[in-house]
Amino acid sequence: MMKKLIPAYEKFWKQCIDFEGKTNKSDYWWAVLAQIIATFAVAIAMGIINAILRLIGLPGTLGLVIYELFTGGSLLPGTAATVRRLRDTGR
């Protein structure tokens, strides 16, 4: 599983602004799975960071900022991968 997941996710980020070409089904869905896992990991880290910040008396917004930067930064690569996948299916 990891032999396919990591290379597909690396390709997802390396081709983040490439709207040309094609993406095969396997690479697309492995990258989607990796993105879901990464989003959960960032969300968990966000919760831990916020909890620690609240314990020391600071506003817990750093975790939210990190999460928003990650999800916002993933928008363009996700769109590019979807466009390449649609092109691969002939649409």
C-alpha positions, 0 to 999 in steps of 0.5 A, spaced: 500 500 500 505 504 501 509 503 495 503 506 491 501 511 496 507 515 497 509 516 490 502 518 488 502 523 493 509 526 491 506 526 484 500 530 486 504 535 489 510 535 484 504 536 478 501 542 482 500 547 477 500 542 471 493 542 468 496 539 461 497 531 460 493 525 464 493 522 470 491 515 471 486 512 475 490 509 480 495 515 481 489 519 482 485 515 487 492 513 491 493 521 491 486 522 494 487 517 499 493 520 501 490 527 501 485 524 506 490 521 511 494 528 511 488 532 512 486 528 518 493 528 521 493 536 520 487 536 523 489 532 529 495 536 530 491 542 530 487 540 535 493 538 539 496 545 538 490 549 540 490 545 546 497 546 548 496 554 547 490 554 551 493 551 557 499 556 557 494 561 556 494 563 549 489 564 544 488 557 540 488 560 533 495 557 530 492 550 529 487 553 525 491 557 521 496 551 519 490 547 517 487 553 513 494 554 510 494 546 508 487 545 506 487 552 502 494 550 499 491 543 497 486 546 493 490 548 486 494 541 486 487 537 487 484 541 481 490 540 477 489 532 478 482 532 477 483 536 470 488 531 468 484 525 470 478 528 467 482 529 460 485 521 461 477 519 461 476 523 455 472 529 458 
